[in-house]
Amino acid sequence: MTSQTGHQVPTGPQSERTEEQLELIERIKNHQLNAAKLTHAEQVKNLVTYSNGFGVISTNSLKMKGYPNGSVAGFSLDENGRPIFAFSSMSSHTSDIRADGRVSMTICAANFKGASDGRVTLTGDVNLVPESEIPPAREVYKKKHPKAFWVDFGDFSWMRMDTIKAVRFIGGFAMAGEIQPEEYLQTKPDPIAEFAQPIMDHMNSDHESSTVRLIEHFITGGAKVESAKIVGVDRLGLDVLTVVQGETGKLRLPFLSPAEDRKGVKDRIVEMTQPLQNE
């Protein structure tokens, strides 16, 4: 991924830290540099695939020449990750696309709450789906949006972002960059991430204290962690929104070995908690 430099940290009295705090920051930084994580292309594919199926599509406005027209729109994905849409002729973005198919679409993570959460912008060309390809397009759209009965109304047209020209990924605060469209199209989503939400809900509701202890054991070297909420799960580990010494940040907690299925995730977490029993 082509990345950009992070935000500049203010200097001065408010940013002064003790030697102990600086050592903790360095310890966490070194751990995170070597923590196993998905590739950026996998992270992007996961976010788009397991989103809620809605995003903001921006078109070149017919009504307001030279200005973008933003609309919330439902979508699904074909087997390569190209967005599929069902647009009504009554919608302004439909007229915009028929005149100029160049669009961008911003998709937020399913658990998006703010700037620390991920989002992806796909930029490309949207065209009508060929008549012969409408049935499979409808099938995948209805799988993502089973209650969308209106897509069968006569004024709806099936469209698809046939060509993706750019993929921009913002993974959270001070983490941004781009991946090549070909890499996005060729990458498969992580299978574990599909059922991440129930795992996160269970762990955060019933076992947050265990997550706190795991962060203290594997990452902070025993430094106190005030809270630890799991915000992501994949085959290689956990993403944890953590508060350490009053500061909030997202930390990567890798498994000791990859998980192959849902039971494997449970086994890896249990495995990691074993050393805690002796502390």
Phi, psi and omega in degrees: 000135173282114186251166179245159179293152182283177179292149176284135180272129180301146175251168182120184185305320185290341181260001179291137182231156177284165178299322179296319179293320179296322178295321179295316179300317180294321179297314180296316181301314181294321178297315185292329179297328184255002182288131179296132179210163177294157173294162179297324178296320178293320178299318179296313182297321177299312184301313183291317183293317186258020174288181179278004177084017176229150177204177177259116179261131181247124182242168174274113189293131172285322185286321182244082185307130178089356180245148176282153176242113182260134179219144172281129184221144173281154178205162166227182182235144172279186187295342180259352180100013176278131182294138176245137183233155169237107188247137176277146177293344180280346183276139182295326182292335177294314177297320179301313184292323178297330179273328184206107186280003180282118184219169166227154179223127178256127184237128180262154175302152184302327181257027183299129177229342182180195189297339181277357182257158188280154172206155183229140173242121175258131179239132181182198184250127180256133180225166173294141176286131177304146185308318183292342183258001181294316181305310178294328177296316178298320182299313182289328178293315181291333176293322179281326183232073187297339182265006183277067182295336185291345182294344179268001175294153186295338183269007180264142178238146178267128181228161182211144173280088186293321182240123176259120185265333182205147177228113180250133185237127171242109185271357182147190183300126176065024177228104183211152177175190182229149171241159180289137179306322180297322180293319177299313184294326184275344184276139177264146178292152178291128184292331181292324184298340182299325180245031180295321187302310179297328176295314180297316181300315181294312182295318182288330180279320190247342188224030181299325180299326177291320178297319177303313182293325177295318178296317180297321183286313188268337189241309188270356180068029179100348178297139188297136175247124184283322178204157181207107180250125178287126181240001178198143178222133173214184187295340184261346181162200186240145167257127188233123174278115193236142172249117180234121181051043175082358182249135184259136177198161179265124181245149178262124178244097185283150172289162177287337174204157184298148175264139183261338182205184184298317177298324179299325178297313178300316181297320181293320179294317178299318179301319181289335181278348183304314180297336183292336182293340181261005181262000000 
